[in-house]
Amino acid sequence: MDSGLGNWPSYDPHNFSQLRTSDPSRSSKMAPATYHPTHNRVVPPADQVINTEAKHILLREIYRRAEEKIDLIAATSPLQLTPKRAASDNLTPEHGSKQPRVST
Amino acid sequence: MSIWNYVVTAHKPTNVTHSRVGNFTSPQDLNLIIAKCTRIEIHLLTPQGLQPMLDVPIYGRIATLELFRSHGEAQDFLFIATERYKFCVLQWDSETSELVTRAMGDVSDRIGRATDNGQIGIIDPDCRLIGLHLYDGLFKVIPFDNRGQLKEAFNIRLEELQVLDIKFLYGCSKPTIVVLYQDNKDARHAKTYEVSLKDKDFVEGPWSQNNLDNGADLLIPVPPPLCGVLIIGEETIVYCSANAFKAIPIRPSITKAYGRVDPDGSRYLLGDHTGLLSLLVITHEKEKVTGLKIEPLGETSIASTISYLDNAFVYIGSSYGDSQLIKLNQQPDAKGSYVEVLERYVNLGPIVDFCVVDLERQGQGQVVTCSGAYKDGSLRVVRNGIGINEQASVELQGIKGMWSLRSSTDDLFDTFLVVSFISETRILAMNLEDELEETEIEGFCSQVTSSSVRLVSSTTRELRNEWHAPSGYSINVATANATQVLLATGGGHLVYLEIGDGILQEIKHAQLEYEISCLDINPIGENPNHSHLAAVGMWTDISVRIFSLPELNLITKEPLGGEIIPRSVLLCAFEGISYLLCALGDGHLLNFLLNTSTGELTDRKKVSLGTQPITLRTFSSKNTTHVFAASDRPTVIYSSNKKLLYSNVNLKEVSHMCPFNSAAFPDSLAIAKEGELTIGTIDDIQKLHIRSIPLGEHARRICHQEQSRTFAICSLKYIPSAEEPETHFVRLLDDQTFEFISTYPLDTYEYGCFIISCSFSDDSNVYYCVGTAYVLPEENEPSKGRILVFAVEDGKLQLIAEKETKGAVYCLNAFNGKLLAAINQKIQLYKWVLRDDGTHELQSECGHHGHILALYVQTRGDFIVVGDLMKSISLLIYKHEEGAIEERARDYNANWMSAVEILDDDIYLGAENSFNLFTVRKNSEGATDEERGRLEVVGEYHLGEFINRFRHGSLVMRLPDSEVGQIPTVIFGTINGVIGVIASLPHDQYVFLEKLQSSLRKVIKGVGGLSHEQWRSFSNDKKTVEARNFLDGDLIESFLDLNRSKMDEVSQAVGVSVEELCKRVEELTRLH
């Protein structure tokens, strides 16, 4: 493996073993048949017709932030079943005063 | 021409853009999948080499193509995304041999700026998601669920705006991409991101690498156990992973393609912009990368894709030259190359320019293209039909039939040619000087005269046996094979004889109700010397009948319909399928499938070959049997993929043909033409013949000059070591040998932009005029150019006159005995003026401003049609009295043009850079100046190909009395190597074919569920509208590939019989 050449991978040793080396200046002329599907399975299953989610990336970001906010409030709310956390020092005032407007 | 146009491909795209290797057609099959822009080819690796399996048209331009293995699957799936933002996942169903769509969809966004560097489509190696980079600043994710089903796609904001490449990394617990990008200071960096499917967002990845090679352009992900990524630059190659960084310097080069060799990712093949193939080796110890090594292997075509196949064989796909199958040898050859080219696959792309000429003066156009780029540049001579290469000929009038004979049945070669005339039979033989001379028979044959059948012995030359027709009846037609004779006499007598050992024996006689017009007993069964069926064509009831032999029992009677009698019948077999061919007196040919055991005739089809009676004969070439149909339009009938095809023979009129395989003229045919007997070899049996003339440089413009029998080209050569590596030339080539016979080098920085052959008023000489531009590095737009006028004197280019211009001369036209030039934004007319000293000069007469860049100009009479860089088509008129050029009308759409042509006085054809075609019409009858000043868009169509050139002309020989011969055509050439034909149809034919097209859309479905209607809709940045007044000939002609039941379905929808549909569509195929 010094030169890196040789020891080429072989998946099926028969492949190309009977290749007749035609004159390489002449080009290969074998033309495959052209495929014209007439069956119905060119149409994928209904659930595999894929589209991009309708929600724009910006809206998604806004909703996500809103949700994060809810989560944060929920985490600090007294209704939480888990033991109440001590109010953190860096909690900004508006977080404490605002109520969630969006339900989800 | 007309506004109702039919667009059809004569030569399919050959530019290979993608290739992948995998187990696609079965878990055991190793396949090579190739994308050629709008088509996919599936090949199978076999001991004999690459075996083509299927050519799959895709209703879209393929932007990305990947093979991937979903969880728990034994076979790979194929992912394809198109430039118009459609994608599909295809699976091969090996039971039905069909492509099944697993998923498809639309991944376009309503808002977004398309990426500058093309689309990227990648699949996570652990098959968790498909990643797409289609718009700047967005990365689209199509997630897989755990059953391998695709889910709704979503976008992620990608901060990097100038993305060069994105790849998935191997061996990451979460799907991770590496992004190669350029910042706004033009520095290049790589960065990794994990894709969080839950949050639909990126998370900072494990590593990043800043300030890479300024030419870094390509990422190669390395599979386990090493993992990480290779970053290929122009001067360095870097290996990067979370815990390793290795770099090596390389000889400056631009890597265009790579192919992984080993499954463990330790070796890669790299192909650069000069066609050099190198091997990149990652050295490693205990799964740790210790270094990189690169080694040049040898030269190939300039690669656009490289796929390691098996056992040291590699596929090189090319956009600029022929694609290749190469072998990597362990030892270098004499030139030090480890690369051995074993096969070449023709690629005409990019067709930058072409011309249509009749080099052999046969009344048939040939297309000569400027193909390929850089070192792989070439001229290609593309010719339709099958040529006969004449070896010998003699004048002989009135030939009525011909047969070749061997001295004995064991002989390899034919010795004699038996030529029969009305009242005599002559025997020709090859003499020692390889000349044909008349001789006495020494064969063993049967001769049929009007009253008897004579069996003549070989050695003694004596009449061995004779069979006499009943008195009062003469023999009208007869046919024979090695052991049988079938003949018909007047009065409808059919007589069957068998040839024994020197004996002719009447076996059976049958009395038919009508006269017999033609017969055949060509053996197509197992015994090559004996037939058990006879085909008989009849007068009066116009039928063809199949009889059993030796009983002469009628098995099948097939009425032909119509009033034209059958003139020649032939039993034949192609690719294991038996046919009965029946030629009529009016040049039509019927073909039937023949069931050899029952004699049943089915699947009747009709084609029109010519207008005169046809004589059918079989012959073989390269061990395959074909049929020669001699008529006013000689045709070879052959079979490919179990479908009968008809290819023109490039001869004017042939009355008889017989195979003649003599020692001096092996594998030849004897052909009786008007007053002449010719012996010649036949081309390979295929429709298009392409001859390649490698130039080693890039030809950009070509034109032919009939008078000097030369071609002139504008070309450029790259000499990497030179100070200015690009040098441009005007070269003169002999039109027969294609050798350079004269060269005129252009100045430094001077580009040859256009070339025409023309003459001027008051000067009988013919000149080559060349338009050039000085492309200076500091200028955005050339401000200087030249028009050079050359004469061909003694086979040399002589510069007769030159004229400096204030810009690039993009186009030249001979115009009213003057020269019309398009120079930057201006159209300028020059007259050819005789100076006092007897020399000529170009003198400016008038001009017209008002274009962005006038790139393409065509003229007709006093009208000038200009294709602008971005202002579509405008129509100008030259006013003789005022000596002025004025604008008459324009199309106000903002089309970026790539070619224009004038179809007729009122209709102009344009191609634009979003791969669309359109026609506009002059509105002479408009009520107001405003209306008259508008070119009305009358036709729109998405071709999906970038057209560089239109030319009037035809690839096929035109017969004035055939219907197809009346249809005017324009030929086009494209970047993908497509040669196409646009045919202007009469309105009624257009309406008929449009109906056929819409029925075919319902029967032939788009692969991957892609819609034909959407694909052909005219679409650019500004609008997308349904195609109109253009028909897709490729779809229409695929009718002939359908099976009978689907044909019936279409026939019912259209309300026209299958036979009539076949005939009309077959006629259209003869346009190209």
Chai-1 contact restraints between the chains, C-beta under 6 A:
chainA,res_idxA,chainB,res_idxB,connection_type,confidence,min_distance_angstrom,max_distance_angstrom,comment,restraint_id
A,G4,B,L279,contact,1.0,0.0,6.0,A-B,restraint_1
A,G4,B,V281,contact,1.0,0.0,6.0,A-B,restraint_2
A,G4,B,E295,contact,1.0,0.0,6.0,A-B,restraint_3
A,L5,B,Q330,contact,1.0,0.0,6.0,A-B,restraint_4
A,G6,B,Q330,contact,1.0,0.0,6.0,A-B,restraint_5
A,W8,B,A312,contact,1.0,0.0,6.0,A-B,restraint_6
A,P9,B,D262,contact,1.0,0.0,6.0,A-B,restraint_7
A,S10,B,N311,contact,1.0,0.0,6.0,A-B,restraint_8
A,Y11,B,L30,contact,1.0,0.0,6.0,A-B,restraint_9
A,Y11,B,D310,contact,1.0,0.0,6.0,A-B,restraint_10
A,H14,B,P47,contact,1.0,0.0,6.0,A-B,restraint_11
A,N15,B,L45,contact,1.0,0.0,6.0,A-B,restraint_12
A,N15,B,D310,contact,1.0,0.0,6.0,A-B,restraint_13
A,N15,B,N311,contact,1.0,0.0,6.0,A-B,restraint_14
A,F16,B,G49,contact,1.0,0.0,6.0,A-B,restraint_15
A,F16,B,N311,contact,1.0,0.0,6.0,A-B,restraint_16
A,F16,B,F313,contact,1.0,0.0,6.0,A-B,restraint_17
A,S17,B,P47,contact,1.0,0.0,6.0,A-B,restraint_18
A,Q18,B,P47,contact,1.0,0.0,6.0,A-B,restraint_19
A,Q18,B,Q48,contact,1.0,0.0,6.0,A-B,restraint_20
A,L19,B,G49,contact,1.0,0.0,6.0,A-B,restraint_21
A,T21,B,L342,contact,1.0,0.0,6.0,A-B,restraint_22
A,P24,B,V341,contact,1.0,0.0,6.0,A-B,restraint_23
A,P24,B,R344,contact,1.0,0.0,6.0,A-B,restraint_24
A,S27,B,R344,contact,1.0,0.0,6.0,A-B,restraint_25
A,S27,B,V346,contact,1.0,0.0,6.0,A-B,restraint_26
A,S28,B,E343,contact,1.0,0.0,6.0,A-B,restraint_27
A,S28,B,Y345,contact,1.0,0.0,6.0,A-B,restraint_28
A,M30,B,P52,contact,1.0,0.0,6.0,A-B,restraint_29
A,P32,B,P52,contact,1.0,0.0,6.0,A-B,restraint_30
A,P32,B,M53,contact,1.0,0.0,6.0,A-B,restraint_31
A,P32,B,L54,contact,1.0,0.0,6.0,A-B,restraint_32
A,P32,B,D55,contact,1.0,0.0,6.0,A-B,restraint_33
A,A33,B,N641,contact,1.0,0.0,6.0,A-B,restraint_34
A,T34,B,D55,contact,1.0,0.0,6.0,A-B,restraint_35
A,Y35,B,L54,contact,1.0,0.0,6.0,A-B,restraint_36
A,Y35,B,V56,contact,1.0,0.0,6.0,A-B,restraint_37
A,H36,B,I1004,contact,1.0,0.0,6.0,A-B,restraint_38
A,H36,B,S1038,contact,1.0,0.0,6.0,A-B,restraint_39
A,H36,B,D1041,contact,1.0,0.0,6.0,A-B,restraint_40
A,P37,B,K1005,contact,1.0,0.0,6.0,A-B,restraint_41
A,P37,B,V1007,contact,1.0,0.0,6.0,A-B,restraint_42
A,T38,B,V1003,contact,1.0,0.0,6.0,A-B,restraint_43
A,T38,B,K1046,contact,1.0,0.0,6.0,A-B,restraint_44
A,H39,B,E98,contact,1.0,0.0,6.0,A-B,restraint_45
A,R41,B,V100,contact,1.0,0.0,6.0,A-B,restraint_46
A,V42,B,T101,contact,1.0,0.0,6.0,A-B,restraint_47
A,V42,B,K1005,contact,1.0,0.0,6.0,A-B,restraint_48
A,V42,B,G1009,contact,1.0,0.0,6.0,A-B,restraint_49
A,V43,B,G1009,contact,1.0,0.0,6.0,A-B,restraint_50
A,P44,B,T101,contact,1.0,0.0,6.0,A-B,restraint_51
A,P44,B,R102,contact,1.0,0.0,6.0,A-B,restraint_52
A,P44,B,A103,contact,1.0,0.0,6.0,A-B,restraint_53
A,P44,B,M104,contact,1.0,0.0,6.0,A-B,restraint_54
A,P44,B,G1009,contact,1.0,0.0,6.0,A-B,restraint_55
A,Q48,B,A103,contact,1.0,0.0,6.0,A-B,restraint_56
A,V49,B,G105,contact,1.0,0.0,6.0,A-B,restraint_57
A,I50,B,G105,contact,1.0,0.0,6.0,A-B,restraint_58
A,I50,B,L150,contact,1.0,0.0,6.0,A-B,restraint_59
A,I50,B,A153,contact,1.0,0.0,6.0,A-B,restraint_60
A,N51,B,G105,contact,1.0,0.0,6.0,A-B,restraint_61
A,N51,B,D106,contact,1.0,0.0,6.0,A-B,restraint_62
A,T52,B,A153,contact,1.0,0.0,6.0,A-B,restraint_63
A,E53,B,E152,contact,1.0,0.0,6.0,A-B,restraint_64
A,E53,B,F154,contact,1.0,0.0,6.0,A-B,restraint_65
A,I57,B,N155,contact,1.0,0.0,6.0,A-B,restraint_66
A,I57,B,R157,contact,1.0,0.0,6.0,A-B,restraint_67
